[in-house]
Amino acid sequence: MTEYDAIIIGGGPAGTSTAISLAGRGVRVLLLEEKRMPRPKLCGEFITPESFPTLERLGVMSAMMAAGAQRLTQLSLVVASGKRVRTPVAAMSDVADWAMSLSRARFDQVLFERARAIGADCREGFAVKQCLIEAGRARGVEALSLADGQMVRYHAPLIIDASGRNSRLMVNREERQAGPRGSRLYGLKAHLANIEGINEQIELYFFPQGYGGLSLIENQLVNLCFIASERTFRAAGGDPTTIVEQTVMRNALARERLRGAEVVGKWHSVGPLAFGHRRLSQSGVLAIGDASGMIDPFTGTGIQIALRTGELAAQAILDVMSDSAAVQGASLFDRALAYYSGAYAREFGDRMKVAGWLRRVALSPAIAGPFASLMAFSPSLTRRVLRATRSSGVTRVSNSQA
């Protein structure tokens, strides 16, 4: 039986970031992904400049551009009347003067293939059902092979949960409920053709029931992704076209953009959504990415946080493994968790608080309209608010460097 140093559950940005970082340093890594790559994900598909240093360290930046990633240099915030404020990406970031947009199917596949190429044992079509617990700590996982229906077991002293917002290992039933019925939030996404005017920008629309955005991705398609209340979804009978008409189309500019749009592929929905910080560990399992908490889509930093939590967890593990006094027994996990928790709090603590405040504003009918209008009239306020949800202090990358 093959033994591993670490098992990672989930092949998204968080899981692959950890796998690449560990495998590249000689750690024996098993990465289990339930779906087959490439697979779509509901996502705004906006990659902030703050993601670029991590993508460079992981060795995938050029591959992302080759996969069709689009450069975005402008962000437009649009109130329901259609009035908007344009903010250059350069004014919001200390890293680069452009952002990136790429479908999650391609983005995740590039990372997954990189993890495999660098030496991680990457297996698709394995659904992790539970952890194998010894003395109160996870020491392996039991997974269902979807190809043949067989249950298999894998063992490792470190289990890392990157399985997302509905993690079976980190999220309890109450957390999955995400609030009282009717008021909960749901997301909807599709790729669209025949949309004009969306070039090197992302447009973020506010409407009475929520908010969402449009951005150009590969193959001249445009990604539409938005969130609205459960009540709105129910009133539309779950029909995507009706939901869009009753939400996004109530924004004047969005209505103009979407006139004549054609859906390419399928609609994807998700919910109920629960935002904010969660626990970083449970029963000896380390949580990264959305399993450790979801930041509000308004910030556009979800992918960056997933990548960074993966890096931070990997660095914590590598630091502890290099300390021979900490390698024996449970101290390996305990010390890695302590390092990771400290780094997580320093990098994401304030950002999560700001995002929580923005979420309450954006989803309050009495406040969202006036606040969005204020931001539309004050570009400097817009820049300050958005910068507060991002990391700082890293080397700036010019537009010509990538």
Secondary structure, DSSP 8 states (H G I E B T S, - for coil): ----SEEEE--SHHHHHHHHHHHTTT--EEEEESS-SS----S--EE-GGGHHHHHHHT-HHHHHHTT-EEE-EEEEE-TTS-EEEEEHHHH-SSBS-EEE--HHHHHHHHHHHHHHHT-EEEESEEEEEEEEETTEEEEEEEEETTT--EEEEE-SEEEE---TT-TTT--HHHHH-SSTTT-EEEEEEEEES--S-SSEEEEEEETTEEEEEEE-GGG-EEEEEEEEHHHHHHTTT-HHHHHHHTGGGSHHHHHHHTT-EEEEEEEEEEEE--EE--SEETTEEE-GGGGEE--GGGS-HHHHHHHHHHHHHHHHHHHHT-GGG-STTHHHHHHHHHHHHHHHHHHHHHHHHHHHHHHHHT-HHHHHHHHHHHHH-HHHHHHHHHTTS---S--B-TT--
